[in-house]
Amino acid sequence: MIEIPFTSADDAILVMQALTEPARMSAFYQPPDGAARALIHVAEEFAPEVQALAADLPSARKSVLLAYAADLRWRKEVGGITVAGVPVATDDRAKVMITGARVAATVDPQWSTVWHGADGNTYPVDAAAMIAISDEVQAHVNIGFATFAAVKADIEAGTITTTAEINAAFAV
């Protein structure tokens, strides 16, 4: 293990957050004790990664913000929506089932089913309603990716610098 000192606890925490998963798993943070500096203890093989991030804190901040934005985009995507009064799950399994139901509804205009809503209730759904659900889910996913692309560009340009600004962009 190698100790890498930081003059600021905030900087050390930022670098810990920006580390790749293997490096983060090998590292631990030691908060400052009195006048001592904050330390990151890391396996020797990951010391260059920690040192590079410590030398370029703006890049570390961007890395953390990008990871936060990507996670928020995903959480929004799988968080569900409501379409015509039906609470619709939008996790990956639900999207597969919606796609299959849409195919069936497209092939057979008389198609119908009883759909299990995200709230645990059941809802009668006909072909037109399933196509509408599918369209709304696809729009929901597309909006998330478009928002993420814009947020990513703003993070890289330095115009988004906080998680609050990311939350605002995603209207959290």
N, C-alpha and C positions, 0 to 999 in steps of 0.2 A: 504494500500500500504506500501511496505517496500522498503527502499533505500539500495542498495548494492553498495559500493564504489569500484572503480578500480583505480589503479595507472596510468594506461595507457588508453587513449581513444581508441586505437587500440584493446586492450584486451576487453574492454566493447563492442565494435562493433562486434568483433568476437563472443563473448558470445551471443549477440542478434541474430546473424545469425544462431547460432547453436541451439537455443531454439526450442522446439516443437511448432507447430502452436498455440495450446491453450495458452501456456506460452507467446509466442511472441505477441499474440493479447492482453494480459493483461499488457504488459510491455511497457515502453518508456525509451528512452535513453536521458540523460542530459549531454551534452558535458561539459568539464571542463571550468570553468570561472576563468581566471587568475591562481592563485595557487591552486585552488580547484581541487579535483579529479573528474573524470568522474563518473557518477552514472547511475545505472539502477534502475528504479522504477518498481516494479512488485507486483502483487497481492500476498498476504501472502501465499496462497496455492502453488504458483509456486516458492517461494523463495528457497526451497531446490534444485530445478533443476538449478537455476541460480548459486547458491553457489557451487554446484558440478562441473558445467562447469568452473566456475572461478578458482576452486582449481585444475583443470586438463585441462589447456589450450591446451596441445597437443591433447587430445581427442576432444576438441571443434574444433580445426583446422581440424582434420580428418573428423569430422561430417560435417563441412561446405564443405570440398572438396568432400566428397562422395555425398552430395546433389547436388553440382555443376555438378559432373560427371554424375549422374543419369539424371539430367535435360538436359545436353548436349546430352547424348545418345538418349533420347526421341526426342529432337529437330532434331537431325540428322535423326532418323527413320522416322519422319513424314515430313521431308523436301523435299521429292521427289527425283527421279532419272530420267535419260534418258536411254531408251532402244531402240536401232535401230532407233534413231532419234525421238522417241516419248517421250515427257516429261510426266512422269507418277507420279501422286500424290501418296503418300504413307501414308496418314492419315488413321485412322482406318476405315472410311467409304469406302475409295478407296480400301483398302485391302480386305474388304468383297466383293466388286463388282468384283475385280480381281479374287478372289477365285471362285465366282459363274461363271464368264466367263470361267475360266480354266476348271471347271467341264463340262460346255457345250462344250468347245473345245475338251476335252478329249473324250467325248461321240460321238461327231459328227465331224469327220475330215474336213467336208465341212463347218463347222460353220464359220461365219464371222459377223462382226459388224462395225459400225463407232464409234470409241472410242473418247471420249472427253479428250484431253490432258490437262495437268496441265497448259499449256500456253493459254488455251482458244480455241485452234484450234481443228479441228476434223481430225482423222486419220483412214483410212481403216485398219482394223486388221483382219487377218484370224486366223484359229485355231493354226497354228504353231507359229505365232507371239504372240498370247495370252499366249500360254504355255511358250514361252521365257520370256515374260513380267513377268508372275507369278514366274518363276524360279529366275529372277533377283531381284524381290521384296523380295522374301524369302531370297536370299543370302544377300541382303542389310540389312535386319532385323537381320539375324544371325551374320553378321560382327559387327553390333552395340552392340549386347549382348556379343559377344566374347571380343570385345575391352573393354567394360565396366567391364567385369569380370577381365581382366588383370589389368586395371586401379585401380579397387577396391583393388585387392591384393597388388598392389604397394603402394597405399595410406596407407593401413593397415600396410605394412612393413616399411613405412617411406621413400620409395625411390621416391615417387611423393609427393611433398610438396607445389606445386603452381598450380594455375589455368592455367598458361601458359604451364606447363608440361601436364596437362590434355588436353588442346587444341591441343598440339602437338601429343599426342597419338591418338586423334580422327582426326588428320590432318585438323584442322579448319583453 
